[in-house]
């Protein structure tokens, strides 16, 4: 009997091992097919990207871009939802096997920038932004993100029967911020159910970078991009003649001391060995004449933090600093800090799970762990709801150095299209590998 049990256990072990080997062989075969399909679709992805680049649309105005995306998804047999958060598009691809739901996201909006790049598909589009006539340009690479995700949708629909779960393709408007008086972006997509029905278990996204070499991937666990909060401080005093300041209460001098005080919040009150933070006053307005002390001064600025607790403490310290300095000088300060974008926070466990995938798709030595950046991304609103990983895809031409190329949000912004295949492979494989491991 003991011998029989031992033989049965060995037989079961052999069966399980054989089954695992067969499954791994199937995975390897599918991965090879994904890589082959990515190469085959590269030309189409470049074509789509150039079309979108030449026809950019501002935040919450991505009507033609959304239609272009929706028509593509429908042509693949993917279930499509439109009008999410104004112009957002959500595609649902149900695999041939049951499993988790993975979200893949791309942002669609362009910026109010006049393009200067010498490419034949440069934008000549003009529009109106917050009441001003502006040029419109994809000066941050969102055209690239859309085209890459369209490519991923094409590939995954080809292998639909082998997908162990469901993929949600989320094409998001207004990442750069909705126009004045409007709502939009990832926050509104979440509120309108982009992560529901079916419920997303994990979400992945990428951002092209003009400062990272082409065909490199840069990642980071934890905070990878900063929170971004807008603040407004209104200092109110008592108007008087400039020759007799003692007859009033000077909000300009008070504002100057507040600005100086704000600079000590990060330098003297934040644990900078843990994470970076920034408080910047970007504009100050007050007064109309050289010899009139005005009644009111308004200043606006931005707060950046890589830690949610530091973000909360900075908010608190701005209130205390501004109101107390104002009071000490006989004025008052009203502080307003509306809700901004949270920290773009890569879930550590999910990042660790997906690291083998990123290592596999990137050539040896071309996966780099990056420092956090004080730029911001509203992908963070998705990450507040479900675990997510956001990474950077290199778009800097070979032979260039970061200081030689144009930054994002500038008229000369340019990315090398040679890294698109790596972007397609990365998102496709991350979706599949997550499903396999769950």
HUBELLIN-V264464 format. One record per backbone hydrogen bond with DSSP energy under -1.0 kcal/mol. CO is the residue of the C=O (numbers start at 1). NH is the residue of the N-H. Records with the same first field share a line. If there is no record, write none. Layout:
CO=NH, NH
This chain:
1=5
2=6
3=7
4=8
5=9
6=10
7=11
8=12
9=13
10=14
11=15
12=16
13=17
14=18
15=19
16=20
17=21
18=22
19=23
20=24
21=25
22=26
23=27
24=28
25=29
26=30
27=31
28=32
29=33
30=34
31=35
32=36
33=37
34=38
35=39
36=40
37=41
41=45
42=46
43=47
44=48
45=49
46=50
47=51
48=52
49=53
50=54
57=110
58=61
61=63
62=66
63=67
64=68
65=69
66=70
67=71
68=72
69=73
70=74
71=75
73=78
74=77
79=92
81=90
84=88
85=87
88=84
89=171
90=81
91=169
92=79
93=167
100=166
101=201, 202
102=168
103=204
104=170
106=172
111=113, 137
119=122
125=136
127=134
129=132
132=129
134=127
137=111, 139
139=409
141=145
142=146
143=147
144=148
145=149
146=150
147=151
148=152
149=153
150=154
151=155
152=156
153=157
154=158
155=159
159=162
160=96, 163
163=97, 165
165=95
166=102
167=93
168=104
169=91
170=106
171=89
172=108
174=177
179=182
185=189
186=190
187=191
188=192
189=194
190=193
193=196
195=200
202=103
203=389
204=105
205=391
207=393
209=395
212=395, 396
213=216
216=394
217=368
218=392
219=370
222=346
224=373
225=344
228=341
229=303
231=301
232=336
233=299
234=334
235=297
236=332
238=249
240=293
241=244
244=247
245=248
249=238
250=254
251=255
252=256
253=257
254=258
255=259
256=260
257=261
258=262
259=263
261=264
262=265
263=267
264=268
265=269
270=272
271=274, 275
276=306
278=304
280=302
283=300
285=298
291=242
293=240
295=237
297=235
298=285
299=233
300=282, 283
301=231
302=280
303=229
304=278
305=227
307=311
308=312
309=313
310=314
311=315
312=316
313=317
314=318
315=319
316=320
317=321
318=322
319=323
320=324
321=325
322=326
323=327
324=328
326=329, 331
327=330
332=236
334=234
336=232
341=228
343=345
344=224, 225
346=222
347=351
348=352
349=353
350=354
351=355
354=358
355=359
356=360
357=361
358=362
363=366
366=217
368=219
373=226
375=226
377=380
378=381
379=382, 383
380=384
382=385, 386
387=203
388=347
389=205
391=207
392=218
393=209
395=416
396=214
397=400
401=404
410=413
411=116
417=420
419=423
420=424
421=425
422=426
423=427
424=428
425=429
426=430
427=431
428=432
429=433
430=434
431=435
432=436
433=437
